[in-house]
Amino acid sequence: MKKILLLILFIGVVYLAKAQKVYDTHNESRADVKVFVTDKDYRADLIVYTTNVDHRAKGNKGIWFIEHTESRADKKICFVNTESRADLKVYFTNTESRAGWRNQSKKKLFE
């Protein structure tokens, strides 16, 4: 019985972690989220820090690992050229501590 409870707890924790491994489809129709990159952090819904280590991209906190294999990604994104076509506006930062949601209502896009 303890093993079953531990397994359920482990699955729950993994499910809630919501890793942020993203794949750029280059095709709007295949994307889960269309993303516009802004040059000003105050205009962004999400400030993103990219990491080169996939296990560091855990949680829905704006830390992304760019996956090169579509099947291994949690979300498929497509970068668009106009703000009006985007579901989400992001600003990329070089500082991990700055990553995070500025517009909490958009957070559901990565859950």
Biopython code that builds the backbone (N, CA, C, O; Angstrom):
import numpy as np
from Bio.PDB.StructureBuilder import StructureBuilder

atoms = [
    (1, "MET", "N", (0.817, -1.191, 0.000)),
    (1, "MET", "CA", (0.000, 0.000, 0.000)),
    (1, "MET", "C", (0.871, 1.269, 0.000)),
    (1, "MET", "O", (0.565, 2.243, -0.687)),
    (2, "LYS", "N", (1.949, 1.238, 0.775)),
    (2, "LYS", "CA", (2.839, 2.394, 0.815)),
    (2, "LYS", "C", (3.461, 2.665, -0.548)),
    (2, "LYS", "O", (3.624, 3.817, -0.949)),
    (3, "LYS", "N", (3.805, 1.596, -1.252)),
    (3, "LYS", "CA", (4.413, 1.763, -2.575)),
    (3, "LYS", "C", (3.442, 2.418, -3.543)),
    (3, "LYS", "O", (3.845, 3.245, -4.360)),
    (4, "ILE", "N", (2.187, 2.065, -3.462)),
    (4, "ILE", "CA", (1.168, 2.644, -4.336)),
    (4, "ILE", "C", (1.001, 4.129, -4.023)),
    (4, "ILE", "O", (0.921, 4.953, -4.934)),
    (5, "LEU", "N", (0.950, 4.468, -2.750)),
    (5, "LEU", "CA", (0.822, 5.879, -2.361)),
    (5, "LEU", "C", (2.033, 6.695, -2.804)),
    (5, "LEU", "O", (1.888, 7.821, -3.280)),
    (6, "LEU", "N", (3.220, 6.127, -2.647)),
    (6, "LEU", "CA", (4.428, 6.824, -3.088)),
    (6, "LEU", "C", (4.429, 7.010, -4.604)),
    (6, "LEU", "O", (4.838, 8.059, -5.100)),
    (7, "LEU", "N", (3.978, 6.011, -5.331)),
    (7, "LEU", "CA", (3.901, 6.120, -6.788)),
    (7, "LEU", "C", (2.924, 7.209, -7.201)),
    (7, "LEU", "O", (3.222, 8.003, -8.093)),
    (8, "ILE", "N", (1.775, 7.253, -6.568)),
    (8, "ILE", "CA", (0.781, 8.285, -6.859)),
    (8, "ILE", "C", (1.337, 9.667, -6.532)),
    (8, "ILE", "O", (1.154, 10.605, -7.308)),
    (9, "LEU", "N", (1.999, 9.801, -5.414)),
    (9, "LEU", "CA", (2.606, 11.074, -5.029)),
    (9, "LEU", "C", (3.672, 11.490, -6.037)),
    (9, "LEU", "O", (3.727, 12.654, -6.435)),
    (10, "PHE", "N", (4.515, 10.555, -6.450)),
    (10, "PHE", "CA", (5.562, 10.853, -7.426)),
    (10, "PHE", "C", (4.958, 11.316, -8.747)),
    (10, "PHE", "O", (5.412, 12.304, -9.323)),
    (11, "ILE", "N", (3.952, 10.621, -9.223)),
    (11, "ILE", "CA", (3.295, 11.004, -10.482)),
    (11, "ILE", "C", (2.677, 12.394, -10.357)),
    (11, "ILE", "O", (2.757, 13.192, -11.291)),
    (12, "GLY", "N", (2.070, 12.686, -9.224)),
    (12, "GLY", "CA", (1.479, 14.005, -8.997)),
    (12, "GLY", "C", (2.516, 15.115, -9.024)),
    (12, "GLY", "O", (2.286, 16.172, -9.611)),
    (13, "VAL", "N", (3.646, 14.880, -8.394)),
    (13, "VAL", "CA", (4.716, 15.877, -8.372)),
    (13, "VAL", "C", (5.264, 16.092, -9.777)),
    (13, "VAL", "O", (5.488, 17.231, -10.186)),
    (14, "VAL", "N", (5.478, 15.021, -10.510)),
    (14, "VAL", "CA", (5.975, 15.142, -11.880)),
    (14, "VAL", "C", (4.972, 15.890, -12.740)),
    (14, "VAL", "O", (5.358, 16.740, -13.541)),
    (15, "TYR", "N", (3.699, 15.588, -12.587)),
    (15, "TYR", "CA", (2.665, 16.260, -13.374)),
    (15, "TYR", "C", (2.614, 17.752, -13.065)),
    (15, "TYR", "O", (2.469, 18.567, -13.975)),
    (16, "LEU", "N", (2.731, 18.110, -11.807)),
    (16, "LEU", "CA", (2.657, 19.507, -11.418)),
    (16, "LEU", "C", (3.929, 20.289, -11.743)),
    (16, "LEU", "O", (3.903, 21.519, -11.783)),
    (17, "ALA", "N", (5.025, 19.600, -11.972)),
    (17, "ALA", "CA", (6.282, 20.294, -12.261)),
    (17, "ALA", "C", (6.205, 21.089, -13.558)),
    (17, "ALA", "O", (6.784, 22.172, -13.639)),
    (18, "LYS", "N", (5.522, 20.594, -14.553)),
    (18, "LYS", "CA", (5.313, 21.313, -15.816)),
    (18, "LYS", "C", (6.631, 21.794, -16.406)),
    (18, "LYS", "O", (6.898, 22.994, -16.464)),
    (19, "ALA", "N", (7.422, 20.877, -16.828)),
    (19, "ALA", "CA", (8.696, 21.244, -17.437)),
    (19, "ALA", "C", (8.469, 22.135, -18.648)),
    (19, "ALA", "O", (7.426, 22.063, -19.298)),
    (20, "GLN", "N", (9.425, 22.951, -18.938)),
    (20, "GLN", "CA", (9.302, 23.919, -20.019)),
    (20, "GLN", "C", (10.278, 23.600, -21.141)),
    (20, "GLN", "O", (11.111, 24.427, -21.511)),
    (21, "LYS", "N", (10.166, 22.398, -21.672)),
    (21, "LYS", "CA", (10.956, 22.037, -22.837)),
    (21, "LYS", "C", (10.125, 22.415, -24.055)),
    (21, "LYS", "O", (9.028, 21.892, -24.256)),
    (22, "VAL", "N", (10.652, 23.322, -24.861)),
    (22, "VAL", "CA", (9.888, 23.835, -26.001)),
    (22, "VAL", "C", (10.583, 23.468, -27.305)),
    (22, "VAL", "O", (11.805, 23.341, -27.375)),
    (23, "TYR", "N", (9.763, 23.305, -28.327)),
    (23, "TYR", "CA", (10.238, 22.993, -29.668)),
    (23, "TYR", "C", (9.676, 24.027, -30.618)),
    (23, "TYR", "O", (8.474, 24.289, -30.610)),
    (24, "ASP", "N", (10.533, 24.620, -31.438)),
    (24, "ASP", "CA", (10.100, 25.613, -32.412)),
    (24, "ASP", "C", (9.695, 24.891, -33.690)),
    (24, "ASP", "O", (10.541, 24.337, -34.391)),
    (25, "THR", "N", (8.397, 24.897, -33.991)),
    (25, "THR", "CA", (7.887, 24.165, -35.149)),
    (25, "THR", "C", (8.122, 24.900, -36.461)),
    (25, "THR", "O", (8.132, 24.264, -37.515)),
    (26, "HIS", "N", (8.309, 26.197, -36.435)),
    (26, "HIS", "CA", (8.419, 27.023, -37.638)),
    (26, "HIS", "C", (7.139, 26.954, -38.473)),
    (26, "HIS", "O", (7.137, 27.342, -39.642)),
    (27, "ASN", "N", (6.059, 26.463, -37.877)),
    (27, "ASN", "CA", (4.800, 26.294, -38.594)),
    (27, "ASN", "C", (3.664, 26.657, -37.637)),
    (27, "ASN", "O", (3.394, 25.922, -36.687)),
    (28, "GLU", "N", (3.008, 27.775, -37.880)),
    (28, "GLU", "CA", (1.966, 28.262, -36.964)),
    (28, "GLU", "C", (0.869, 27.239, -36.713)),
    (28, "GLU", "O", (0.393, 27.110, -35.585)),
    (29, "SER", "N", (0.465, 26.521, -37.735)),
    (29, "SER", "CA", (-0.651, 25.592, -37.586)),
    (29, "SER", "C", (-0.315, 24.398, -36.695)),
    (29, "SER", "O", (-1.227, 23.750, -36.182)),
    (30, "ARG", "N", (0.950, 24.094, -36.500)),
    (30, "ARG", "CA", (1.357, 22.976, -35.651)),
    (30, "ARG", "C", (1.710, 23.413, -34.231)),
    (30, "ARG", "O", (1.974, 22.574, -33.371)),
    (31, "ALA", "N", (1.714, 24.704, -33.987)),
    (31, "ALA", "CA", (2.157, 25.233, -32.693)),
    (31, "ALA", "C", (1.047, 25.188, -31.644)),
    (31, "ALA", "O", (-0.128, 25.400, -31.948)),
    (32, "ASP", "N", (1.445, 24.909, -30.414)),
    (32, "ASP", "CA", (0.532, 25.030, -29.270)),
    (32, "ASP", "C", (0.389, 26.499, -28.891)),
    (32, "ASP", "O", (-0.685, 26.950, -28.491)),
    (33, "VAL", "N", (1.490, 27.239, -29.024)),
    (33, "VAL", "CA", (1.526, 28.649, -28.637)),
    (33, "VAL", "C", (2.309, 29.438, -29.685)),
    (33, "VAL", "O", (3.407, 29.048, -30.081)),
    (34, "LYS", "N", (1.728, 30.554, -30.127)),
    (34, "LYS", "CA", (2.421, 31.454, -31.042)),
    (34, "LYS", "C", (3.059, 32.553, -30.199)),
    (34, "LYS", "O", (2.399, 33.177, -29.368)),
    (35, "VAL", "N", (4.350, 32.780, -30.422)),
    (35, "VAL", "CA", (5.155, 33.646, -29.557)),
    (35, "VAL", "C", (5.725, 34.816, -30.354)),
    (35, "VAL", "O", (6.275, 34.647, -31.442)),
    (36, "PHE", "N", (5.575, 36.005, -29.778)),
    (36, "PHE", "CA", (6.187, 37.209, -30.330)),
    (36, "PHE", "C", (7.279, 37.658, -29.362)),
    (36, "PHE", "O", (7.049, 37.741, -28.156)),
    (37, "VAL", "N", (8.455, 37.945, -29.889)),
    (37, "VAL", "CA", (9.576, 38.396, -29.058)),
    (37, "VAL", "C", (9.600, 39.919, -29.072)),
    (37, "VAL", "O", (9.696, 40.542, -30.129)),
    (38, "THR", "N", (9.511, 40.502, -27.888)),
    (38, "THR", "CA", (9.548, 41.954, -27.745)),
    (38, "THR", "C", (10.935, 42.392, -27.287)),
    (38, "THR", "O", (11.659, 41.631, -26.646)),
    (39, "ASP", "N", (11.289, 43.618, -27.623)),
    (39, "ASP", "CA", (12.608, 44.124, -27.239)),
    (39, "ASP", "C", (12.592, 44.880, -25.913)),
    (39, "ASP", "O", (13.626, 45.371, -25.461)),
    (40, "LYS", "N", (11.421, 44.971, -25.294)),
    (40, "LYS", "CA", (11.279, 45.650, -23.996)),
    (40, "LYS", "C", (10.652, 44.696, -22.988)),
    (40, "LYS", "O", (9.599, 44.116, -23.254)),
    (41, "ASP", "N", (11.289, 44.530, -21.836)),
    (41, "ASP", "CA", (10.767, 43.581, -20.849)),
    (41, "ASP", "C", (9.400, 43.979, -20.307)),
    (41, "ASP", "O", (8.598, 43.106, -19.977)),
    (42, "TYR", "N", (9.119, 45.268, -20.209)),
    (42, "TYR", "CA", (7.836, 45.708, -19.658)),
    (42, "TYR", "C", (6.665, 45.426, -20.599)),
    (42, "TYR", "O", (5.511, 45.491, -20.174)),
    (43, "ARG", "N", (6.937, 45.116, -21.857)),
    (43, "ARG", "CA", (5.877, 44.798, -22.814)),
    (43, "ARG", "C", (5.595, 43.296, -22.870)),
    (43, "ARG", "O", (4.656, 42.872, -23.544)),
    (44, "ALA", "N", (6.387, 42.496, -22.178)),
    (44, "ALA", "CA", (6.286, 41.038, -22.252)),
    (44, "ALA", "C", (5.272, 40.474, -21.252)),
    (44, "ALA", "O", (5.073, 41.011, -20.163)),
    (45, "ASP", "N", (4.644, 39.375, -21.663)),
    (45, "ASP", "CA", (3.808, 38.597, -20.745)),
    (45, "ASP", "C", (4.697, 37.693, -19.891)),
    (45, "ASP", "O", (4.383, 37.388, -18.741)),
    (46, "LEU", "N", (5.811, 37.277, -20.484)),
    (46, "LEU", "CA", (6.720, 36.341, -19.832)),
    (46, "LEU", "C", (8.153, 36.735, -20.143)),
    (46, "LEU", "O", (8.504, 36.991, -21.295)),
    (47, "ILE", "N", (8.974, 36.781, -19.107)),
    (47, "ILE", "CA", (10.407, 36.988, -19.283)),
    (47, "ILE", "C", (11.046, 35.604, -19.251)),
    (47, "ILE", "O", (10.893, 34.860, -18.282)),
    (48, "VAL", "N", (11.764, 35.268, -20.320)),
    (48, "VAL", "CA", (12.285, 33.914, -20.510)),
    (48, "VAL", "C", (13.801, 33.891, -20.390)),
    (48, "VAL", "O", (14.513, 34.737, -20.931)),
    (49, "TYR", "N", (14.256, 32.898, -19.667)),
    (49, "TYR", "CA", (15.677, 32.580, -19.601)),
    (49, "TYR", "C", (15.841, 31.206, -20.238)),
    (49, "TYR", "O", (15.145, 30.265, -19.856)),
    (50, "THR", "N", (16.743, 31.074, -21.197)),
    (50, "THR", "CA", (16.968, 29.766, -21.808)),
    (50, "THR", "C", (18.185, 29.115, -21.169)),
    (50, "THR", "O", (19.205, 29.755, -20.915)),
    (51, "THR", "N", (18.038, 27.830, -20.922)),
    (51, "THR", "CA", (19.117, 27.052, -20.335)),
    (51, "THR", "C", (19.533, 25.971, -21.313)),
    (51, "THR", "O", (18.737, 25.545, -22.150)),
    (52, "ASN", "N", (20.763, 25.531, -21.212)),
    (52, "ASN", "CA", (21.233, 24.452, -22.082)),
    (52, "ASN", "C", (21.202, 23.096, -21.382)),
    (52, "ASN", "O", (21.725, 22.109, -21.900)),
    (53, "VAL", "N", (20.590, 23.054, -20.209)),
    (53, "VAL", "CA", (20.459, 21.816, -19.441)),
    (53, "VAL", "C", (18.971, 21.559, -19.225)),
    (53, "VAL", "O", (18.299, 22.335, -18.545)),
    (54, "ASP", "N", (18.458, 20.478, -19.797)),
    (54, "ASP", "CA", (17.006, 20.267, -19.786)),
    (54, "ASP", "C", (16.401, 20.118, -18.395)),
    (54, "ASP", "O", (15.275, 20.566, -18.176)),
    (55, "HIS", "N", (17.105, 19.510, -17.452)),
    (55, "HIS", "CA", (16.513, 19.315, -16.117)),
    (55, "HIS", "C", (16.398, 20.622, -15.320)),
    (55, "HIS", "O", (15.727, 20.651, -14.288)),
    (56, "ARG", "N", (17.034, 21.691, -15.778)),
    (56, "ARG", "CA", (16.898, 22.990, -15.090)),
    (56, "ARG", "C", (15.637, 23.722, -15.509)),
    (56, "ARG", "O", (15.259, 24.712, -14.882)),
    (57, "ALA", "N", (14.984, 23.253, -16.557)),
    (57, "ALA", "CA", (13.786, 23.912, -17.077)),
    (57, "ALA", "C", (12.531, 23.288, -16.467)),
    (57, "ALA", "O", (11.624, 22.881, -17.194)),
    (58, "LYS", "N", (12.476, 23.213, -15.178)),
    (58, "LYS", "CA", (11.330, 22.643, -14.482)),
    (58, "LYS", "C", (10.443, 23.746, -13.950)),
    (58, "LYS", "O", (10.911, 24.815, -13.557)),
    (59, "GLY", "N", (9.163, 23.465, -13.946)),
    (59, "GLY", "CA", (8.198, 24.422, -13.431)),
    (59, "GLY", "C", (7.819, 25.445, -14.483)),
    (59, "GLY", "O", (8.552, 25.667, -15.448)),
    (60, "ASN", "N", (6.704, 26.045, -14.292)),
    (60, "ASN", "CA", (6.180, 27.041, -15.225)),
    (60, "ASN", "C", (6.676, 28.421, -14.787)),
    (60, "ASN", "O", (5.891, 29.287, -14.402)),
    (61, "LYS", "N", (7.998, 28.603, -14.855)),
    (61, "LYS", "CA", (8.642, 29.800, -14.306)),
    (61, "LYS", "C", (9.357, 30.639, -15.339)),
    (61, "LYS", "O", (10.006, 31.625, -14.990)),
    (62, "GLY", "N", (9.252, 30.265, -16.616)),
    (62, "GLY", "CA", (9.916, 31.038, -17.650)),
    (62, "GLY", "C", (11.335, 30.610, -17.941)),
    (62, "GLY", "O", (12.078, 31.338, -18.598)),
    (63, "ILE", "N", (11.723, 29.448, -17.467)),
    (63, "ILE", "CA", (13.037, 28.902, -17.783)),
    (63, "ILE", "C", (12.810, 27.822, -18.831)),
    (63, "ILE", "O", (12.215, 26.780, -18.557)),
    (64, "TRP", "N", (13.294, 28.091, -20.030)),
    (64, "TRP", "CA", (13.042, 27.206, -21.168)),
    (64, "TRP", "C", (14.297, 26.460, -21.578)),
    (64, "TRP", "O", (15.411, 26.982, -21.525)),
    (65, "PHE", "N", (14.078, 25.224, -21.987)),
    (65, "PHE", "CA", (15.101, 24.435, -22.674)),
    (65, "PHE", "C", (14.587, 24.243, -24.087)),
    (65, "PHE", "O", (13.491, 23.715, -24.280)),
    (66, "ILE", "N", (15.362, 24.663, -25.078)),
    (66, "ILE", "CA", (14.949, 24.533, -26.471)),
    (66, "ILE", "C", (15.276, 23.109, -26.917)),
    (66, "ILE", "O", (16.438, 22.733, -27.071)),
    (67, "GLU", "N", (14.230, 22.344, -27.116)),
    (67, "GLU", "CA", (14.352, 20.940, -27.504)),
    (67, "GLU", "C", (14.500, 20.854, -29.021)),
    (67, "GLU", "O", (13.837, 21.586, -29.756)),
    (68, "HIS", "N", (15.366, 19.965, -29.485)),
    (68, "HIS", "CA", (15.589, 19.802, -30.920)),
    (68, "HIS", "C", (14.772, 18.655, -31.510)),
    (68, "HIS", "O", (14.759, 18.448, -32.723)),
    (69, "THR", "N", (14.094, 17.916, -30.641)),
    (69, "THR", "CA", (13.246, 16.812, -31.070)),
    (69, "THR", "C", (11.818, 17.108, -30.638)),
    (69, "THR", "O", (11.544, 17.256, -29.447)),
    (70, "GLU", "N", (10.920, 17.195, -31.591)),
    (70, "GLU", "CA", (9.537, 17.574, -31.311)),
    (70, "GLU", "C", (8.875, 16.666, -30.277)),
    (70, "GLU", "O", (8.168, 17.149, -29.392)),
    (71, "SER", "N", (9.096, 15.374, -30.379)),
    (71, "SER", "CA", (8.425, 14.424, -29.485)),
    (71, "SER", "C", (8.877, 14.538, -28.033)),
    (71, "SER", "O", (8.171, 14.071, -27.139)),
    (72, "ARG", "N", (10.019, 15.138, -27.777)),
    (72, "ARG", "CA", (10.527, 15.277, -26.408)),
    (72, "ARG", "C", (10.106, 16.588, -25.758)),
    (72, "ARG", "O", (10.344, 16.799, -24.569)),
    (73, "ALA", "N", (9.484, 17.462, -26.530)),
    (73, "ALA", "CA", (9.095, 18.782, -26.018)),
    (73, "ALA", "C", (7.770, 18.724, -25.279)),
    (73, "ALA", "O", (6.915, 17.887, -25.570)),
    (74, "ASP", "N", (7.611, 19.628, -24.314)),
    (74, "ASP", "CA", (6.349, 19.773, -23.591)),
    (74, "ASP", "C", (5.386, 20.666, -24.366)),
    (74, "ASP", "O", (4.172, 20.470, -24.318)),
    (75, "LYS", "N", (5.927, 21.632, -25.067)),
    (75, "LYS", "CA", (5.114, 22.567, -25.850)),
    (75, "LYS", "C", (5.784, 22.832, -27.180)),
    (75, "LYS", "O", (7.007, 22.937, -27.275)),
    (76, "LYS", "N", (4.953, 22.940, -28.210)),
    (76, "LYS", "CA", (5.440, 23.342, -29.526)),
    (76, "LYS", "C", (5.096, 24.814, -29.691)),
    (76, "LYS", "O", (3.944, 25.220, -29.541)),
    (77, "ILE", "N", (6.114, 25.600, -30.002)),
    (77, "ILE", "CA", (5.908, 27.034, -30.176)),
    (77, "ILE", "C", (6.281, 27.423, -31.596)),
    (77, "ILE", "O", (7.013, 26.712, -32.285)),
    (78, "CYS", "N", (5.763, 28.558, -32.014)),
    (78, "CYS", "CA", (6.132, 29.138, -33.296)),
    (78, "CYS", "C", (6.340, 30.626, -33.065)),
    (78, "CYS", "O", (5.457, 31.308, -32.545)),
    (79, "PHE", "N", (7.492, 31.122, -33.448)),
    (79, "PHE", "CA", (7.760, 32.545, -33.324)),
    (79, "PHE", "C", (7.116, 33.262, -34.502)),
    (79, "PHE", "O", (7.325, 32.891, -35.657)),
    (80, "VAL", "N", (6.333, 34.292, -34.201)),
    (80, "VAL", "CA", (5.655, 35.067, -35.235)),
    (80, "VAL", "C", (6.249, 36.476, -35.294)),
    (80, "VAL", "O", (6.850, 36.954, -34.332)),
    (81, "ASN", "N", (6.066, 37.123, -36.438)),
    (81, "ASN", "CA", (6.679, 38.435, -36.670)),
    (81, "ASN", "C", (5.842, 39.612, -36.205)),
    (81, "ASN", "O", (6.355, 40.723, -36.069)),
    (82, "THR", "N", (4.568, 39.385, -35.961)),
    (82, "THR", "CA", (3.706, 40.492, -35.533)),
    (82, "THR", "C", (3.042, 40.169, -34.204)),
    (82, "THR", "O", (2.622, 39.040, -33.952)),
    (83, "GLU", "N", (2.962, 41.171, -33.379)),
    (83, "GLU", "CA", (2.384, 41.035, -32.051)),
    (83, "GLU", "C", (0.925, 40.585, -32.110)),
    (83, "GLU", "O", (0.480, 39.810, -31.264)),
    (84, "SER", "N", (0.188, 41.062, -33.094)),
    (84, "SER", "CA", (-1.238, 40.757, -33.186)),
    (84, "SER", "C", (-1.517, 39.280, -33.475)),
    (84, "SER", "O", (-2.606, 38.798, -33.162)),
    (85, "ARG", "N", (-0.578, 38.559, -34.055)),
    (85, "ARG", "CA", (-0.755, 37.132, -34.343)),
    (85, "ARG", "C", (-0.325, 36.242, -33.182)),
    (85, "ARG", "O", (-0.512, 35.027, -33.238)),
    (86, "ALA", "N", (0.237, 36.818, -32.151)),
    (86, "ALA", "CA", (0.818, 36.052, -31.055)),
    (86, "ALA", "C", (-0.190, 35.767, -29.941)),
    (86, "ALA", "O", (-1.086, 36.564, -29.660)),
    (87, "ASP", "N", (-0.007, 34.598, -29.318)),
    (87, "ASP", "CA", (-0.732, 34.258, -28.094)),
    (87, "ASP", "C", (0.006, 34.796, -26.874)),
    (87, "ASP", "O", (-0.593, 35.070, -25.835)),
    (88, "LEU", "N", (1.325, 34.940, -27.025)),
    (88, "LEU", "CA", (2.184, 35.281, -25.900)),
    (88, "LEU", "C", (3.317, 36.182, -26.367)),
    (88, "LEU", "O", (3.912, 35.952, -27.420)),
    (89, "LYS", "N", (3.614, 37.216, -25.569)),
    (89, "LYS", "CA", (4.754, 38.095, -25.833)),
    (89, "LYS", "C", (5.840, 37.757, -24.821)),
    (89, "LYS", "O", (5.596, 37.725, -23.614)),
    (90, "VAL", "N", (7.050, 37.504, -25.331)),
    (90, "VAL", "CA", (8.159, 37.165, -24.442)),
    (90, "VAL", "C", (9.325, 38.117, -24.642)),
    (90, "VAL", "O", (9.499, 38.729, -25.696)),
    (91, "TYR", "N", (10.104, 38.211, -23.595)),
    (91, "TYR", "CA", (11.363, 38.956, -23.622)),
    (91, "TYR", "C", (12.421, 37.985, -23.106)),
    (91, "TYR", "O", (12.239, 37.371, -22.054)),
    (92, "PHE", "N", (13.520, 37.843, -23.835)),
    (92, "PHE", "CA", (14.590, 36.944, -23.415)),
    (92, "PHE", "C", (15.606, 37.700, -22.583)),
    (92, "PHE", "O", (16.048, 38.787, -22.955)),
    (93, "THR", "N", (15.972, 37.114, -21.448)),
    (93, "THR", "CA", (16.936, 37.698, -20.537)),
    (93, "THR", "C", (18.150, 36.788, -20.409)),
    (93, "THR", "O", (18.060, 35.585, -20.654)),
    (94, "ASN", "N", (19.269, 37.355, -20.032)),
    (94, "ASN", "CA", (20.490, 36.579, -19.788)),
    (94, "ASN", "C", (20.655, 36.232, -18.317)),
    (94, "ASN", "O", (21.637, 35.598, -17.931)),
    (95, "THR", "N", (19.691, 36.647, -17.490)),
    (95, "THR", "CA", (19.768, 36.449, -16.052)),
    (95, "THR", "C", (18.624, 35.554, -15.587)),
    (95, "THR", "O", (17.458, 35.938, -15.681)),
    (96, "GLU", "N", (18.943, 34.385, -15.096)),
    (96, "GLU", "CA", (17.924, 33.412, -14.686)),
    (96, "GLU", "C", (16.963, 33.965, -13.639)),
    (96, "GLU", "O", (15.770, 33.663, -13.675)),
    (97, "SER", "N", (17.460, 34.760, -12.720)),
    (97, "SER", "CA", (16.614, 35.284, -11.642)),
    (97, "SER", "C", (15.548, 36.261, -12.142)),
    (97, "SER", "O", (14.576, 36.521, -11.433)),
    (98, "ARG", "N", (15.713, 36.797, -13.334)),
    (98, "ARG", "CA", (14.713, 37.718, -13.892)),
    (98, "ARG", "C", (13.563, 36.993, -14.575)),
    (98, "ARG", "O", (12.534, 37.605, -14.863)),
    (99, "ALA", "N", (13.719, 35.710, -14.838)),
    (99, "ALA", "CA", (12.688, 34.945, -15.542)),
    (99, "ALA", "C", (11.417, 34.879, -14.711)),
    (99, "ALA", "O", (11.464, 34.766, -13.486)),
    (100, "GLY", "N", (10.277, 34.953, -15.397)),
    (100, "GLY", "CA", (9.009, 34.819, -14.689)),
    (100, "GLY", "C", (7.863, 35.472, -15.425)),
    (100, "GLY", "O", (8.050, 36.210, -16.392)),
    (101, "TRP", "N", (6.682, 35.183, -14.943)),
    (101, "TRP", "CA", (5.455, 35.684, -15.557)),
    (101, "TRP", "C", (5.174, 37.107, -15.117)),
    (101, "TRP", "O", (5.211, 37.416, -13.926)),
    (102, "ARG", "N", (4.895, 37.965, -16.071)),
    (102, "ARG", "CA", (4.452, 39.337, -15.800)),
    (102, "ARG", "C", (2.938, 39.416, -15.946)),
    (102, "ARG", "O", (2.293, 40.244, -15.302)),
    (103, "ASN", "N", (2.369, 38.560, -16.788)),
    (103, "ASN", "CA", (0.926, 38.521, -17.011)),
    (103, "ASN", "C", (0.443, 37.127, -16.602)),
    (103, "ASN", "O", (0.515, 36.183, -17.389)),
    (104, "GLN", "N", (-0.042, 37.010, -15.382)),
    (104, "GLN", "CA", (-0.436, 35.712, -14.832)),
    (104, "GLN", "C", (-1.573, 35.051, -15.616)),
    (104, "GLN", "O", (-1.694, 33.826, -15.608)),
    (105, "SER", "N", (-2.397, 35.837, -16.285)),
    (105, "SER", "CA", (-3.517, 35.257, -17.033)),
    (105, "SER", "C", (-3.031, 34.434, -18.234)),
    (105, "SER", "O", (-3.775, 33.593, -18.738)),
    (106, "LYS", "N", (-1.815, 34.659, -18.691)),
    (106, "LYS", "CA", (-1.253, 33.909, -19.817)),
    (106, "LYS", "C", (-0.532, 32.636, -19.369)),
    (106, "LYS", "O", (-0.157, 31.812, -20.203)),
    (107, "LYS", "N", (-0.341, 32.474, -18.083)),
    (107, "LYS", "CA", (0.390, 31.339, -17.539)),
    (107, "LYS", "C", (-0.227, 30.003, -17.949)),
    (107, "LYS", "O", (0.478, 29.004, -18.094)),
    (108, "LYS", "N", (-1.533, 29.992, -18.131)),
    (108, "LYS", "CA", (-2.242, 28.751, -18.492)),
    (108, "LYS", "C", (-1.798, 28.211, -19.850)),
    (108, "LYS", "O", (-2.000, 27.030, -20.132)),
    (109, "LEU", "N", (-1.203, 29.043, -20.691)),
    (109, "LEU", "CA", (-0.734, 28.594, -21.994)),
    (109, "LEU", "C", (0.341, 27.508, -21.889)),
    (109, "LEU", "O", (0.523, 26.715, -22.813)),
    (110, "PHE", "N", (1.049, 27.479, -20.760)),
    (110, "PHE", "CA", (2.122, 26.500, -20.571)),
    (110, "PHE", "C", (1.805, 25.486, -19.488)),
    (110, "PHE", "O", (2.708, 24.834, -18.963)),
    (111, "GLU", "N", (0.559, 25.350, -19.155)),
    (111, "GLU", "CA", (0.168, 24.320, -18.180)),
    (111, "GLU", "C", (-0.395, 23.121, -18.874)),
    (111, "GLU", "O", (-0.778, 22.152, -18.218)),
]
sb = StructureBuilder()
sb.init_structure("model")
sb.init_model(0)
sb.init_chain("A")
sb.init_seg("    ")
for serial, (resi, resn, name, xyz) in enumerate(atoms, 1):
    if name == "N":
        sb.init_residue(resn, " ", resi, " ")
    sb.init_atom(name, np.array(xyz, "f"), 0.0, 1.0, " ", f" {name:<3s}", serial, name[0])
structure = sb.get_structure()
